[in-house]
Amino acid sequence: MMKTLLNIAAGLALAVSLHLVSAPMAAAQSQNCAPRDLVVKRLAEKYGESRQSIGMGQQGMVMETFASAETGSWTITVTTPNGMTCLVASGQSYEVLAEALPVQDTDA
C-alpha cells in the first residue's frame, strides 16, 4: 500500500519534473543545478535527506525523491545524462504510504 502511493507520487513527480525541466534546462542549470554528487551530499548534510525513490524519464533523465524520516523534509531532483542534477521541488511533511488500488467495478 505504501509502495503503491509512493510509486504514484514518484510517477506524477517525474511527469511534472520532466515537463518543468526539459524546456528551461539551460536557464535552470545556472540557478538550481549542480553535479549530482554535490547535490546528494548537500541534501544529506544540510537536511538529513536520503534517496527514497527513483524513476527513469524521457531523454535519459532520472527523477529522484530524497527525504528525511526525522524532519519530514523532502526534495525532488532530476538528473540529466551529463550528470547535472536540478532541484525541482521541495517541502515538508513527507510520508511513506502504501495504499491499495481502488477496487474496480465489474458491473458494466
Secondary structure by P-SEA (a helix, b strand, c coil): caaaaaaaaaaaaaaaaaaacccaaaaaaacccccaaaaaaaaaaacccccccccccccbbbbbbbbbcccccbbbbbbccccbbbbcccccbbbbbbbccccccccc
